[in-house]
Amino acid sequence: MAIYEEKPHKFSQLEEEQEHETKAILNELEGQRVFGSQHYEFWLISIIALLWSMFQLYIVIEPVNSTISRSVHLSFGIVLAFLIYPMMRKPYFLIKIRWFGYTFAAIGLATASYIAIFYNELSLRPGDYTTLDIVVAVIAIIILLEAGRRVLGLALSIIAIIFLAYSYLGPYMPELIIHKGASLNKLAGHMYLTTEGVFGVPLGVSAGFVFLFVLFGSLLDKAGAGEYFINLAYALLGKFRGGPAKAAVVASGFTGIMSGSSIANTVTTGTFTIPLMKKTGFKAEQAGAVETSASTMGQLMPPIMGAAAFIMAEFLGMAYSDVVIAAFIPAFVAYFALIYIVHLEALKLGLKGMNPEDLPKKWNTFVQGIHYLIPIFFLLYTLIVLRQSAASAAFNAIMLLMILMVIQHPFRAFLAKEKITKDIWLSGFVDILAGMISGAKNMVPIAIATALAGIVVGTITLTGLGQVLLEVVETLANGNIFAILALAALISIILGMGLPTTANYIVMASLTAPVILTLAADNGFLVPAIAAHLFVFYFGILADVTPPVGLAAYAAAGIAKADPMKTGVIGFIYNIRTALLPFMFFFNPELLLISGIDASNPGDPLGWVWITNPLDIAIIFITAFIGMVAFSSATMGYFLTNTNILERLLFLSIVPFMFLPRIMEAKLGLGDHHVSYLVGIGIFALIYFIQKMRIKKQAIA
């Protein structure tokens, strides 16, 4: 149903065509089978997906043992993986589910549910595995590796195989990484029959929290919130210089609430925003790069953060709401800076805004979809203010959203003085079913990724790899904290080129985040553990836009009909500001609203001192934004007009004064860290005055 009914315009007229194009591009990129409702496969997949969503809602009302819920969760994920994703992306495999697809799905169901079915027996004999246990575990891991290859590509499955090989072949490894190794029985049992490997924390978070938030996002989308956010962004920003690009950034930020995928975010908003950006004067590569940058950053946006926030909270033993609070300022500073970068590009190109007549009316746009904001704010309120558990808050928000979905169509018909027919009443229930099916399908990559990433986590606990890696990184970095961080950033980006963001975060949080914290402490830097975890998370996200892979850039380039490499390079330039932020909040945790930590145990969230004074928070946010504007002006070579080398250097000099005030206070003997802010603002004002004078002289000449 179109949001705007008072007059047809291009925003609503192209809705169906754009939705079809969106699905086609996304399915092509992700390699999914697509069946029409006339095929029995469509109904089979839909029923299984619906049952999965119902199960996840049921276990919130009637909790079950966490290991059993993880087993059932993975069972659904593996079955859908083999039904939705073909063995190869060729017509023979795409047009129909072949017999071996059903065979793989059946074996996956049997092995994944084995833990749930025989939970009591396994719990009574921990470590005393039967031959059947080991056979099931080995087959299950092989099936999981194949599911990962189909759904996520080769990268994560290969990484899992490497870690399995390392666990088994320990005595034959080079001296630097040698260990005693593990027998097949011990390895299979540890990885599959305990909660140390496949059924560990990552899959537990996927089953316990992530599914509900993905379902919430899917229901929001089916309710019409996606279109509403896009239209609202255009209504508010479309008339300004470079308006379509600015609206694309804002719309992608809102879409990030509903999507944990950079590619899905790019395609969902990009089919609408990229053509409009091109029409108003952006080059094809620039339009694609803006959408790519905005969409990858969607995973930084609280409250969902591409599912990583939940796993981060579990790894760190802290409240999910605290993760959201810590991530707030960096995420919003990065987003506002991207809007500023878009503004600079529009200035350089001499672009104007869109014709106001072509835009939806602001007030009508806002009011007609205001009910979509109710469940979102309710979710944030229950999470942050009432501090309910993530599962409880998401469940309550889903229930509220379902009620709104049922009544929204009859209510609109009532306001329009139309007859409220049976079809209008049923349309809300149809939307709910569609959202539940779509949500389950969207969860398949996350469920498979978290299960496979559990193998990496299991290897660390089985072999002591963390200590080995600590020694390797320390040797390579020679104790230099900057080298340590640069190495971690590089590894995160390289891994992220082949891994989904969530899986990349799990791997890096398990491998390198503890190493960063340990080596930082050895070098006199005491930082809260969340700084290291957000550090690797940010760089994992950057991989989605980084050439030569940059899958989100390929998606945007396809829509823009642009060169993927050029799109990726421009997008990476836009996102350099995001690469700056992790270094800044690592050395200045106040950007994460943490002012102090317990020196004896920096990893314990209970020892962190949070900044709660609204004035202090406002100062941190404003000064960080000024610092980011200065950095963006330096990298883009433009402020009020083109910047020369001296002005670029002055802009860069502002960055440490704004982002690292206490370090600058200590290094320069400023007496108070607020003086650092004043120095940075003074330099900024100087550049503003210089450029104003130059523009005035050029006008006179």
Order of alpha helices (4+ residues) and beta strands (2+ residues): alpha-alpha-alpha-alpha-alpha-alpha-alpha-alpha-alpha-alpha-alpha-alpha-alpha-alpha-alpha-alpha-alpha-alpha-alpha-alpha-alpha-alpha-alpha-alpha-alpha-alpha-alpha-alpha-alpha-alpha-beta-beta-alpha-alpha-alpha-alpha
